[in-house]
Amino acid sequence: MGSSLPPKEANLFKVIVKSYETKQYKKGLKAADSILKKFPEHGETLSMKGLTLNCMDRKSEAYELVRRGLKNDLKSHVCWHVYGLLYRSDREYREAIKCYRNALRIDPDNIEILRDLSLLQAQMRDLSGFVETRQQLLSLKPNHRMNWIGFAVAHHLNSNSSKATEVLEAYEGTLEDDYPPENERYEHSEMLLYKISLFEERGILDRALEEMQKKESKIVDKLSFKEQMASVLFKLGRFDESESIYRSLLFMNPDNYKYFIAVQKCLGLYSDNGQYSADDVERLSALYNSLKEKYAWSSAVKRIPLDFLEGEKFQEAADNYVRPLLTKGVPSLFSDLSPLYEHPGKANILEQLFLKIEDSIRTSGCFPGCLQKEPPSTLLWTLFLISQHYDRRGQYDIALNKIDEAISHTPTVIDLYSVKGKILQHAGNFTAAAALADEARSMDLADRYLNSECVMQMLQADQVGLAEKTAVLFTKDGDQHNNLHDMQCMWYELASGESYYRQGDLGRALKNFLAVEKHYADMTEDQFDFHSYCLRKMTLRAYVSMLKFQDRLHAHEYFHKAAAGAIRCYMKLHDSPTKSSTEENDEMSKLSPAQRKKLRQKQKKAEARAKREAEEKQEDETALSNSSKSGKKQHARPVDLDPHGEKLIQIENPLAEATKYLKLLQNNSSDSLETHILSFELSMRKQKVLLAFQAVKQLIKLDEDNPDSHRCLIKFFHKINTLPGPVTDSEKLIWNVLEAERPDMRQLHGKSLVEVNRSFLEKHNASLMHRAAGAEMMYLLEPDKKMEAIKLIEDSTNITSSGHSVLGPVKEWQIQDCIDVHKLLETVFGDQDVANRWKARCAEHFPYSTYFEGIKSAVSAYYAVDHSLESSPENGIASNHQLKSKEGEQGSLNGTVHIVDDLSSLSIR
């Protein structure tokens, strides 16, 4: 580096490099300018100056200098390396790899460039190239531990575990017998455990066991060692030895469910589907009774038997489980029991048990069959549990009565208000639910969870402005909304995006959905630093696990919701383009190509000028706030020039944007029905027949009985049947493919679409949503049978689900399904009278629903919070009018929004 310079300037060049490495950028710039005064065209100095400017956020100057330096010295590996570093800082990894390869052509044995290249190859999952680069690093520096480990990990990631173990064993052969020294014991231990996991992954279990027994004294992480030993023994079929180790692990942690399940597997008493024979249940009961004697304080040993016990034994076990928790007052008890509601019959047994306990405590103050008096709070928590039970079963009247009684009993318990809000939310009154959540929040202003719960309820009630003001109470000072984005608060952005979508504000909805997508892109980038750190610190198992997690990152539920929301927004934009966009396109179409190009250039210049002015203004306004105590200026947050997402909806081809996110869903969430429903709708809009057919096939494969799968099947073949005959070669090819594939569709064998729809209705006659789908398709196929299709929906009955509640039948209709049917009658059938009749009928079934304007939705008495807590400014509770009058003040939110008498004046979903 700097070899073509005189000694004085060569030393200055070293100062530039050292200043860059130590982040003393001003010192580096000064040294670079000193060299460039004498040698203004020195390529390496120009490149290093550009790299320094890049670290000072002067990117345009940086790229200009680096390109100029490269142009002046194309055969300098430093210039190419610096160019690669510049691209890497902007996440242009493929371009950076090209630059590194050019640098290696000039200096093939440069350790730094090879190391940087290997990091990028790991990041981009160029695994064969990663193996090649790590091998080259090892051959150049074989006495470096990190090169051996990196080479082994590269082979493992490249699906060559056998070669990885060979490399690790070769590395161990270079070590002394007394290795490791005391300060490297952990790193060596991690390497040994990683090697054992490779043997286990390859299925060489005997070798893994032998290695563990031989190297036990050198392994520091005894917990991981025992877990891995037990796993290997189990796979070898040595169940007794494996069980013994798992029992020793239970002694260390008797609340670890994983260990209990492992003991069951060792004894042959585990079933993936939870179904057990009577003999197995007896053996399991004996097992857990013995474990209960040994670990009486363990919660897991009492809870797990509830999953496999039935009938009276289940009731007895559940009774013994809930009693101490009711006495203690554990708010999460219902969450713990809620999975049992998926087991047939257990919900009814639990209901009878809860009511029996309630009756006994009311009459005698004791649990049934017990003489010891319970504290008054036991009744409170029993009512709390029963209210959640009836909420789960959809019996909202009873649930509200129970929770109101609990509030009357002890008005100061915060959880009661939170649960009452959730009951009203499930009953369809989102505004009242938000008010109660805010009441709970105001009772403990320092509780972040209560604040977040309140924000979520407000967003579901479409009170976005109030939700944002409430959320920022727990953010840092300054640009509060951006703080939520910086903290990657995805639940907030998703709920906010859904709320804006419901309100028709597609710009803001897209803004929030795309913000979530950016978080996932940032998470992908965040792995970069770990490629070198984990190899250096030898956390190899965690590193490989992290890489596997990153490979399936976009399969996460939050990303799926964000991508699906963005796709829906883009499809809506395509169906109903914004007025400004349409007018602009009309105006542009009247211009010649040269004029259009000139106009676009002017628009880009104006946008760049506006951005520059906004950034300068932001720098002036935040110059003081962005300075640290030491006086050093901190990095300023970039200005958001489109806070409301207005530019996001001014796009020429919304379907092309939607396709980008659809591909991510298809690659990562292919087992989701929603992915293929969106694929079908998007392909039909783009008139991509084969892609739409592919989506239909996937839907039928995943769940042929789903109403949406049936809709897509009928819509697709109805569309195909109405198309004119093929003319072009491509159309003929598509037609031939469909003709060849159609016989494989079991639903269509020898049947017309009308017959297919009729068979679907006969099969699912008792389901509201299936009847609605069948009616919609009947109207599509036979428009003259509109009234018959409507009658099909209106004749649906809200039948009782399997099992009866002690205090009344449990109905099957869900409020969201009924809302969807109402929208179907309004939009597809276009009959407002029928829609109104359906709305009136649903109002009887869901009296608390504000959407259906149920009889109880407008009565403030059902939602008013118990006023035994005085609503005064001293205790931080403010009225709704006070909140409105103090919108800009943080303190204005430290209170509750009370429901006014006329709920129609409030925004409802």
N, C-alpha and C positions, 0 to 999 in steps of 0.2 A: 504494500500500500504506500502510495506516495513515492515510489522508487524512482520516478523520473524527475524528482525535484532535487534541488541543492540541499545540503545537510540542514541548514537553518529552516527552510520551508518544510522539509521532511519531518523535522521535529514538531513543527506547528501542526502538520497533518495528524500526527499522533495525538496531539492535544485535542483536535477536533473529535477524533474517535473516542478518546477517553471522556471528553465532555458529554458526548452523546450517551455513552454507557452510564455515566453518573448523573444524567439529566441536568447538566449545567449548560443549558442551551445558549444562553447569551455569550458565555465564554467561548463556546464552540463557534458561534457566528463571528465573533471578533477575530478568532484565529483564521477562519475561512476567508474573511475579507482581507486579512493581511496577505495571504497567499495570492488571492485573486488580483490584488493590486499589481503584482509583478507578473503573474501568469493567469490572465483573465480567461483563458480558454482551457485551463487544466481540468480534464474531464472528471477525475476522481474527487477533486475538491468541490467542483460544482455539484456533483451527486451528493456528497456528504452535507453540503450546505442545504441542499433541497430536503434531505432526510431530516435535518435539524429543524427546518422551517415547518415540516409536516407535523412535528411534535408540538409546534406552537400554533397549530390550527391555521396555518397559512398554506392551504393545500394547493391552490391554483399556482402560486409561486413555486411550491415544492415540485410539482410535476413538470413545470416548465424548466426549472434548473436541472432536474435529474435527466430529462430527455435531452437537454442541451449537452449535459456532461457525457451521456452515452453516445451522442452523435459525434462528439470530439474524440472519444476513446472507445470504439466498439470492441476492442480486444482486451478490455480491462474487466477482470472478474469482479472487481469492486463495484464498478458501475452497474453491472447486471445484478449483482447481489442487492445493492441499494434499491434498484428498480423493483426487485422482487419484494423487498421489505415494504416499499411504498404501497404496492398492490395488496400485500398482506394486511396492512393497517386498514385498508378499505374493504376487506373481506373478499377481494377479488382473487380467490385462491388458485384458480386454474391459470390465470395470467401470471401469478407469482411463481407457480411451479415451472412455467415456461422460462421465466427469467432465471430461476435457479439452475435449470438444465443448461441454459446458455452459459452461465457462469462456470458450471462444472466442465463444459467442453474446453474452457480455457485453463481451468485449474481443477483437474479431476480429483485431486486428493485433499481438497480444502475441507477440514473437519467442520468448520462453522456452517458452511453452505450445505454440506451433507446433512448435518443435524437439523437445520431449518427445513430442508426438503423433506426429511423423514416426518417431521411434525405435520407438515401440510398433507403428506400422503396419508397419514393416520386420520387426519381430520376429514379428508375427502374420501376415505375408505378405498384408496388405491392400494389394495393389500399386497398384490404381487410386487408393485414398485416399492412398497414399504419394506418388504422382505429383502429386496435387492439392496436398498440403501442401507438398511441396518447391517447387512452382511459386509458391505463395503466399509462401514464405520468400524466394525469389529476387526476386520483385517488390518485396518490402519492403526487401531489402538486397542490391541487385545488385552492389555493390562488394566483396562477400565471396566469395572463391574457393570456399569450402566449399559455398556455396549453388548455384553453377554445377555443381560436380562432383556434388553430391547429386541435383540435378535430372536430370543425364545418367544416373547410375546407376539412378535410379528408373525411367526409361524403359527402360533395358536390362533390368532385372528384370521389367518389365511386358511383355516380349517385343516391344519397339519399338526395335530397335537403330538403325534409320535416324534416328529422332528423337534418340536419344542422341548419335549422331555430329554431328548438326546443332547440338545444344546445346554440345558440346565445341568445335566450329569457331567458333561464335559467341563463346564464351569466349576462344578464342585471338585473335579479332579485337579484343578489348579490351586486349590486351597490347602493350607496346612492342616494337620490333624487337630491342633488346638484351636482352630478357627470356630466360631468368631470371637473377637475380643469383646469385653463387657459392653462397650459403647455401640456395638453393632449387632447385639443379640436379637433385637426385635426385627431388624431388616432381614437377617438370615432366617429367622423363624418364619417370616411371611413368605420368603422364597420357598422354603420347604413345604409349607402348607399349600402354596400354589402348585408346586410340582405334584403333590399328592392328589390335588383336585384334578390335575391333568390325567393322572393314571385312572382315577375314578371315571372321568369323562370318557376315556378310551375303553372302559370296561375291563381293564387289567386290575381287578380288585385284589387278587393275591399279592401283586407287586405293591399296590397302595398300602395294604395292611402291613406288609413286611417293612416298607419304608417308614411307616408310622411307629412301629415297634422299635426300629433301629434308631430313629432320630428323636424319640420322645423327649429326651433330656435337653435337646437343643431348641425345642418349640416352647415359646414363651406364652402364647395365647392358649391357655389350657381349656377354656370354654369351647373355642372353635375346634381344638384338637379332639375333645370328647364328642362333640356333635358329629365331626367327620368320621371318627372311629365307629360310632354307633351306626351311622349311615352305611359305611362300608361293610360292617358285619351283617347288617340287615340284608344288603344286596347279595352277600355270600350265602345267605340262608342260615346263618348262625343266630337264630332269633333269641335264644336264651341269653347269650352274651350281650346282644344288642339291647335287649330289655333291661338287663342289669345296669348298663350304662345310662339308659334313659331314666331309670329310677333314681340313679345318683344325680342326674341333672334335675329331676323333680325336687330332690332334697335341696338343691341350690335355688330353684325358682319354682315353687309349687303353683304359680298362677300362669305358667306358660302353657297355653292350649296346645302348642305344637308338640310338646313332650308327652302330653296325655294321649294325643292322637297316635303318636309313634308307639307308645306302649300298647295301645289297642291293636295296631298293625302287627306288632311282634307276636301278639297272642291270637292273631287271626280273627279279630273282632271289630274290623272296620269295614264300613260300606260307603262307597262314594255317594250313593243316592240316599243314604240315611235309612234304608229299609233293612230290618233285622228280623230273623226268625225268633220264635218264643224262647228257644234254647239260648240263642245268642243274647237276648235281652236279660235272661236270668244270669248268665255269666258276666255280662257287663255290670249288672246291678251288684253282684258280689265283688267285682273288681273295685268299683267306685266306693262301695261301703268300706272295704279294707283301706283304700286310700284316704277316705274321709277320717278314719280313726287316726291315721298317721299325720295328716295335714288338715286338722280341724279348722285352722284359720284361713284356708284357701277358699277363694270364691269360685274358682274354676271347677274344683272337684264337686261342688254342689250344683253348679249351673249346667255342666255337660250332660248329666243324666236326664235332664228335662228334654233333651233332644230325642232320646230313644225310648223313654218310658211311655206307657199308654195307660188310659183308664184311671182306675183308683190309685195305682202306684204313682202315676204322673201327678194326680191331684195332691197326694200326700207329699211328694217331693217338692212340688211347687209351693205348697203351704209352708213347709219348713224353710224354703228358700226366701220367700217374700217377707215373712214375719219380722226377722231381725232388721231387714232393710227398711220396713215401714216404721219400726220403732226408732231406728237411727235417723230416718228422714233422708233417703237417697233420691234426689230428683231424677236420676238417670235410670231408675228401675224399669220403667216401661220400655225405654230404648233397648235395655238388656233383654227384655222378654219378647219384643216385637217379632223376631224371627220365628217364634213358635206359632204365630198366627198363620203361617204358611202350611202348617201341619193340619190335616183334616181332623176336626173335632176338638182340637186343643183350645181354640178360642172360646168355645162354649163352656168347657171345663173351667177355664180361667175366670170367665164371667161369673159363674156360680160361686167359685171360691172367693172372688173379690166381694161379691154381695153378701156372702155369709160372714166374712170378716167385718164388713161395715156394720151389718145388723148386730153382731155380737158386741162390737165396741160401743155402739150407740146404747144398747140396752144394759150391758154389764160393765163396760169400760175395760173388758179383757178380750183377748183372742179366744176363739171357740175352744172349749175344753181346757181352758187355762184359768187359774185363779189369781194370777199376778196382774195387778192393775197396770194399765198402759198410761203413759203421759198423754195429755190432751193433744199433742202434736200428731200422735199416731192416727187419729181420725182425719186430721188435715191431709196427711200424706196418702191415706187410703182413698179419700175423695179425689185427690189429685191423680192417683193411679186409675181410678174408675173413669174419670172424665176422659183421660187419654184413650182408655179402652173403647169407650163408646164413640169417640172421634174416629178411631181406626175403623170401626164398623159402620161409619156413616150415619150414626144416630145422634145428630147434632143437638137436638132439643135436650135429650138426657145429658149429654156431655156438658152443655152450657149450664144446666141446672146444678150439676155436681160441682163444677168449677166455681159457680157463683156462691154456692154454699161454703166452699173452701175459702173463698175470699172473705165472706162474712165472718168465718171462724177466725182467720188471722189475716187482716188486710195488709200486713207489712211484708209478706213473702213475695219476692219479686217473680219467682218462677210461675206463680199462679197467673199473673197477667200475661206472661209470654205464652203460656199454654192456651189461655182463653183467646188470645189473638190468633194462634194457629188454628184453633177450632173454627173461628169465624172465617179465616182464610179458606179452609177446606169447605166451609159451607157456602162460600161464594161472595162474602162481604169483605173485599180487600181494603176498603177505606177504614172500616171499623178495626180490622186486624192491624193496620198501620198505626191507628190511634192507640191501641192497647200496647203495641210494641214500644211506642214512644213513652207511654206511661211507665212501662217497666224500665226503660232506659233512664228516665228522669229520677228513678228511685236509687240509682247508683251511677252517678255520672262518670266514675272512674273505670267502669267496666267496658272494655273494648268489645267483648262478645255481644253484650246487650246492644251496644251502639250499632254493631254490624247487623244484628238480627233486625233491628229497627229499620236500618237502611234498606235491607232486602224487602221487608214488608212494604215500605214506601214505594219502592220501584215496582213491585207487583201491583200496587194501586195506581201506578203511572204518575206518582208525585215526584218527578225526577228532580226538580229544583230543590225541593225540601230535602230529598234524599242526599243530594250532593252537599248541601249545607250541613247536614247531620254527619255525613261521612268525614268531612274535613276537620271535625273537632279533634280527631286523633291523628292528624297529619302535622308535618312541620310547618313553620311559618313560611310565608312567601307565596309562591305560585301553588296554591293548595291543590287545585285539580290535577296539575302535573305531578304532584307528589303521589297521588293515587296511581298514576301511570308508572311512575318510577318504582313504586313498591310492587309492581306487577300484580295489582289487586284485580285478578281476572274475574272473580265471582261478581264484583261490582260492575265491571265493564260488560260482561255478558248480560246481566240483569238489566243494565241501563240500555244496552243495544236492543234487547227484546222489547223493552218499554217504548223506546222510540219507534221501533218497527210497528208495534200495535197502533201507535199514534200517527203513523204515516210519514214520519220524519226520516226518510231513508238516508239522508246525508249524515245525520248524527248516529243513526243505527250502524251504518257502514264504518264510521269513524271508530266506534267502540269495538265492532267485530274485528276490524283489521288491526286494532291495537293489541288484541289477544293474539292474533297471528304473529305480530311482531315479537311478542314475548317469547313465543316458541322458537322464532328465528334466533333471538338472543340466547336462549338456552342452548341451542345447537352451537352457537359461537363460543359459549362459556366453557365448553369442554376443551378448547384449544390449549389453555395453559396447563391442563392436567396431563397432557401427553408426555411432557418432560418431568413434571413434578412427581407423578406417581411412579415413574421408573426410577427416579432418584431416591424417593422415600420408600420404595419397595412395597407399596400398598397394591400389590398386583391383582389380588382377587377382587378388591373393590374397584380397581381400574377397569378390569374386563367387564364386571357387572355394570359399571357406569356406561361403558360403550354399548353394551347390549340394550340398556335402557334408552340411550340416545337413538339407537336404531329404530325403536318403536315409539319414540317420543310423540309423533303426530297421531298415534292411535289413542291418545289420552282423551277423556271425555270432554274436557274444556275446549280443546282444539276442535273436536268434532262439532260441538255446538257453535263455535265461532265461524268455522268454515261453512256449515250448513246455513247459518244466519246470513252470512255474506252472499251465498249463492241465491238465497231467497230474495235478498235485496236487489241483486243484479237482474234476476228474472222479472221482478216487479218493475224495475226501470225499463227493461225491454218491452214489457207489456204496456206500460204507460210512461213514455218518455217525458222528461221535464220540458216545460214550455220553452224555456230559454234555450235549451239544447236544440230543440226542433227548429226554433226560429234561426238560430245561428247556422244550422246545417242548410236551411233554405237560402240564407243569405250567401253562404259560402258556395253553394251549388251554382249561383248566378255568376260567380267570378271565374275568370280563366285560371288554368293551373298556375301560371306565373304570379297572378295576383293573389291566389290563395296562399302560395308559398311565402310571398312578401308579407301578407297579413299575419300568418303564423309566426314569422320571425319577429314582427313588431310585438306580438302578444308575449312571446318568450322574453324579449328584452324588457318589456314593461313589468313582467313578473319578477325577473331578476333584479330590476331596479327597486321594486317594492320590497323585495326580500332584504336587499342590502340596506335600505333605509330603515326597515323595521329592526334589523339586527343592530344598526348603529344607535337607534333610539333605545333599544333594550339595554345596550351596553352603558349608555349614559345614565339610565334610570337605576340600574342595578350595580353601578360601579362601587358604591359603598357597601351594599349588602353582600356583594360577592368577594369582599376582601376579608381575609382571615385576620386573626389577632396580630399575627406577625407582620401584617402589611402586604403579604404576597397575594396577588390576584388569583382567584380560583377560576376554574373552567366554567364559563357561563352556559346556561341551558339554551339550546337552539330555539328560535322563535317559531311558534306554530302559526303559519300564515293561513291556515284553513281550519280554525277551531270548530266550525259547525259542519264540516264535511261537504261544503257546497261544491268544491272542485271534484270531489269523489264521484258525484252523480253527473258531472258534465263529461261523460266519456262517450266515445263514438260507438264502441261495441261492447255493451255490458255482458253479452253472452260469452265473449272471449275471456273476459276477466273471470266470470263464473267458472269457466272450464278449468282454469288454473287450480282453483281450490277443489273442484270436483276430482281432479286427478289425484290430489293428495289424499282425499277421502277414499277413493277407490284403491289406492296403494296401501292405506293404513287402517281403514275401517270397512273392509270388504264384507264383514259379517253383519253389518248393520243394514236393516231394511231401509232406513232413511237415506243412506248413501245411494241405493239403487233407485229409490223413488225420485230423488233429485236428478239422478242420471237420466231417468226416463223423461222427466219433464223438460230438462235442458235439451236433450237430443231431439225431442219432438219439436221444440221451438226452433232448433237449428236445422230441422228436416234431415237429420241423420238417422235413416231408417234402421240400419244394421246395429248402430249403437243403442238405439231405443229397444230393439229386439233383444240385444244382449242383456240390457237392464231387466227386461221382463223375465228372461230365463233365470237370472239370478234371484229375482223376487220369488218366483215359483219354487226355486230350489230351496230358498231359506224358509219360506212359510207360505205355502200355497193357499192356506185358509185365511190369510190376513185380508181384511177388506180392501186395503190399498193395493195389494198384489192383484186381487180380482179386478179392481178398477183399471189398473195399467194393462192387464191382459186384454180386457174387452176393448178399451180405448185404442190399443195398438192395432188389433186385427180389424176393428171397425174402420179405422183410418186407412189401413191397407186395402180393405174391400172397396172403399170409395175412390181410391186413386185410379187415374186412367191407365190403360195398358202401357207397358214399357216400350220406349221408342229408341233411346240411345243404348249403346253397348253397356254402359255402366248400369243403367236402369234394368236391363235384361239380366245382368249378372246378379244384382240385388234380388230381383224377383226369383231367380233360380235358387238362390241361397234360402230364401224364405219358403219356397215350395219344398225344398229338401228337408228343412228343419221342422216344418209344421207337423208332419206325422209323429214326431217325437214328443209333441206336447200332449200329454195324456188327457188333459182336460178337454181337448178339442176333437178327440177321436170320434169321427162320424157324426158330429153334432154341429148345429148352427150356433152362432153366438147367442141367440135368444134362448136356445135350449141349455147352453152352458150357464147362462145367467139364472135360468129357472132352477137348474140343479143346485146351484150355489145357494139360492134362497131356501130351497127345501132342506138343505143340509144344515143351514144356520138360521132357521126360522125364529129361534128364541132370542137372538142377539140383536140389539138395537142398531149397532154400527154395521153389522152385516146386512140387515134389512135396508138401511139407508144406502149402502153401497149398491145393493141389488136394485133398489128403486131408481137410483141415479142412472145406472146402466140400462135399465128398462126404458127410461125416458130418452136416453141417447139412441138406443137401437130402434125404439118404436115411439116416436114423438106423439103419435095420436093417443097413446095410452098414458098421458100425463096424469090424469086424475086417478087412474088405477095405481100408478107409482106412488102418488102422494098418499093414497089410502093405505098403501103398504106400510108407510112410515107411521101414519096416525094410528093404525091398528096395533102398533107395538105396545106391549104391556111391561110395566116395571115389576118383573117377577121377583119372588123372594129367592135369595141365594141358598145354597145348601146349608142346613142347620138353622135354628131359630134362636134369637136372643131371648133372654129371660124377660126383658121388658119390651119386646116387640120384634117384628120381622126385620131382617137385614135385606135391603133392596140392592139390586145389581146396577141400576143406572148410575153413571158417573156424571158429575156436573159438566165437565169439559166435553164429554161426548154429546150431551144435550145441546150445548152451545154450538158445537160443530154442526149438528143436525139443523138447528135454527138458521145458521148462516147458509147451509145448503139450500134450504127452502126459500130463503131470500134471494140468493144469487143464481143458482143453477135453475131452479124451478121458476123463480121470478114471481111468486105468488105471495103478496104481502098478507092477504087475509089468512091463508094457511099458516104462514109464519107467525102471525099474531096468535092464532089458536094454539099453536105449539108452545109459544112463549107463555101463554096463560096456563097451559097444562103443566109446564115445567115449574112455573111459579108455585104451584101447589106442592110439587115434590121437593122443591128447594126454596122454602119460604125465606131464607136469609140471603138469597142471591140478589145482588144489586143488578146483575145483568138481566135477569128475568123479572126484576122489580117485584120480588116476593113480598107477601103481606107483612113479614117481619123485618124486611130490609130497611124500611123507612121509620121504624120505631126506635127512637134514641134510647129508650129504657133498656133494650136488650143489649146495648153496647156500652152504655155509660159505665165508666169505671166507678167502683165503690168509693164514695166520697168520705169514707171514714178518715182518709188521709186528707187533711185540709189543703186545698189548692191555693197556696199563697206564694207571693214572690220570695218570701224568706226561705222556703224549702226548695226553691229552684223550679217550681212548676208554674208554667205560664199558659195562658189561654191561647186559643187559635188566633184571636185578634191581636194579642200581644206579639205572637210570632210574626204575623204579617207586618206589624208596625216596626219591627226590629230585624228586618231581613239581613241587613249588613252586619249585625252584631253576632259574635259567637255565642254570647250568653243567651241570645233569643231562642236558642235551640235547647237550652237546658231545662226543658219542660215537656209538657204533653200536649198533643193536639186532641182536644175533646170533640166528640161527635156532636154536631149541632142537630137541632130537631129536624130540619129539612135536609135529609141526606142527598136529595136531588141536586142541591147547590154545590156539592162536592164532586170532584172528578171521580168517575168510576170506570172500571175496566170495560 
